[in-house]
């Protein structure tokens, strides 16, 4: 059953009103002419999403063949730090405190951040009449009930245009399954391996899953495990094949593969035929300036890109990214048979231990702090034997969002008192 706005509390009703009331909403961006090069991507099955929350930047790069935009904690923080949302933040904070005087500081910040994210996304919807993928606050990534509640909030604001991003944690799998039971479109984000996305499609049935391919190339190169070339591409194509096979064999699975975190135009060409691209502005500009022709854009989903390792590299630690072995398939099937919406994060962790799949490492608070300090690209050798690379990359991505969200939250706190 889809989420209903009936029987909302006074505060929930206020937050919904604040979220929808976008001051100085932008005019519709004039429809650009068709781009025959981008049209070739569409013709072979690739949808093109622009990865920015900055409206002016998006307007400069938008083309007829693009169908969606994406925002996240990092991109939202970029918008907020410009000061454009300061009055929205102050007004929302004041009104929410009026209807719930005893609200905690953290809850108030999270509610105001939700309003801000909705305004950023609705401005994009208004300007481009497109789908917009919206992000949750990373602090709730391990909380099923709060994740579901905020997904329902987003869906209530704009069910036709919003696609809700949920981060790939053990609790995230369960929250995605419950959200899908409510009919909420979900982009299951922060994926880094074919096996993560295989489990997601089978167990939780999101509309979209991701491989953040640029970071995979970087983690291999930065850790001197190899030159890093084609790692993300190889993982993306392996995940595309697995997800597509599940989608075609089971009509209840709607999952499409996103090639995310692209670094350059060359990757756009190398992955032609993947279901969806989320393309950062830098890569789009490079593509426009390169001089590609429609003949350069051909289906690459059957490619077998080769990865070159350093002589002393532990190859198996990287190969897990594109490998879905029989034991993992049994693990995924056993969980799916129990029903994703009926499970908890601990159920997934326990099954992971039983099958020895090492997908959920269970990082301690101290380890999460260490990962957060290191940034998006972790020290892979430090975690060798402790955590699988895909799980480590997902945790690193989540922790990096926590840093950016912290900056956004800090500005909100300074404005609402």
Secondary structure, 3 states (H helix, E strand, C coil): CCCCCCCCCHHHHHHHHHHHCCCCCCCCCCCCCCCHHHHHHHHCCCEEEEECCCHHHHHHHCCCCEEEEECCHHHHHHHHCCCCCHHHHHHHHHHHHHHCCCCCHHHHHHHHHHHHHHHHHHHHHHHHCCEEEEECCHHHCCCHHHHHHHHHHHHHHCCCCEEEEEECCHHHHHHHHHHHHCCCCEEEECCCCHHHHHHHHHHHCCCEEEEEHHHHHHHHHHCCCECCCCHHHHHHHHHHHHHHHHHHHCCCCCCEEEEECCCCHHHHHHCCCCCEEEEEHHHHHHHHHHCCCHHHCCCCCCCCCCCCECCCCCHHHHHCCCCCCHHHHHHHHHHHHHCHHHCCHHHHHHHHHHHCCCCCCCCCHHHHHHHHHHCCCCCHHHHCCCCCHHHHHHHHHHHHHHHHHHHHHHHHHHHHC
